[in-house]
Structures are given as structure tokens and as C-alpha cells.
Amino acid sequence: MPNQPHWRKQQQQDRFFQQAKTEGYRARSVYKLTQIQDKFAIIRRGDVIVDLGAAPGSWSQVLSRLVGPKGRVIAVDLQEMEPIPNVMFIQGDMTDLLVQDAIIEAAGGPVDCIVSDAAPSTTGVKLRDHVLSMELARAALTVAHALLKPGGNLVIKVFQGEDLPAVIHDVKMAFHPVKIHKPEASRKESWEQFIVARGYKGKTQDEA
């Protein structure tokens, strides 16, 4: 039997990877969301949630459980995603205006929370990956302005870099409080962080 790649061995030894496998979740990233939820309580029973960058679906799995049968989850991703109970899936690019219109139509009105674990296909070139991450973050904020009800919440994954403070500033213009958080389930070597924004105040004058 050929030797396994080093990254595969590390993955199999990762406790969150093993836990996700045991508990029936599609990816270890589910624990990033559950740890954010434990700390900030962004999701309630009965909420309507939009999950951006959803595939393979681990966040949607736990969101469906958190909102319960009276809530609803709308998942969006470029890639296909296997069906999940109580989750409506839209396949497309979240930065595409037509896809954003489809999300708005599917929601049928203001939503309680938007979460985005979306990340670009990383190249290893940090500046390029950071710039693409900021584009996704701004797209998530655009969807938030279109869909969130007053008092709603937003979670966005971002990569550290020089453009991040400007994105955080834009989020702070529309939410209070805003925190930057790195869950325990994020790998130590990862340069991802999450903007956790609560209490949506509405569009700024520039976006109105």
C-alpha cells in the first residue's frame, strides 16, 4: 500500500476531522460555526438564515438543526451540494447580481442572519488570496444589505491582509457590536478569521 500524503495523515489525526466523521457532519469546518454560536449566540430557533459558500454543507447541516422545523436555511455555492432537510440550495456565484437576486427571491423577505464560510480557491500567493477573500467578504456584505432585517446578524470568513481593516470599517458602519474572532477549530497555521457582526443598523447613506 503506498504511503499516504503528509496532509492526509495530518487530517486523519485532526480531532475535529475525526469528530465530524463520528457525528455525521460533512466537514470539520462545522465546529467553527458551532464555536461561534456558543460564544456569540447569533442564531435562534425559527430564524431564516442564508449560508454563503455552503458546500459541502456542514454549516447548513448544523444551521438546519439550530433553526428547527419553523426556521429555514438558504444555502448558496458554486459547487453542487447534496440535499439537506429544511435547506434550499441555490447553485451559483455569490458575487453575481443575478444570484443575489435569486437569494432575495428565495428568502421572500428579510432574513435573520447571514453566514459566509466562503473562501477563494487558494493559490499560495498570499496577496492574491487575500484580495479574492476581500471580494467575497464585500459580496457577503452586499447580500446582507439587501436581505438582513434590523437587528440581524452577519458572520464572514476573511483572510488577514492590508485590505481587511477597510472591510471591517464597512461592517462597523452597519452593525454594532462587531468582533473579530478565530475559533479553536480554525487551524493554528491558518490566516483565516471571522467577522462576527450583530445588531444590523441598516444601510449606510452610501448604500441606500
Secondary structure, 3 states (H helix, E strand, C coil): CCCCCHHHHHHHHCHHHHHHHHHCCCCCCHHHHHHHHHHHCCCCCCCEEEEECCCCCHHHHHHHHHHCCCCEEEEEECCCCCCCCCEEEEECCCCCHHHHHHHHHHHCCCEEEEEECCCCCCCCCHHHHHHHHHHHHHHHHHHHHHHEEEEEEEEEEEECCCCHHHHHHHHHHHECCEEEECCCCCCCCCCEEEEEECCECCCCCCCC
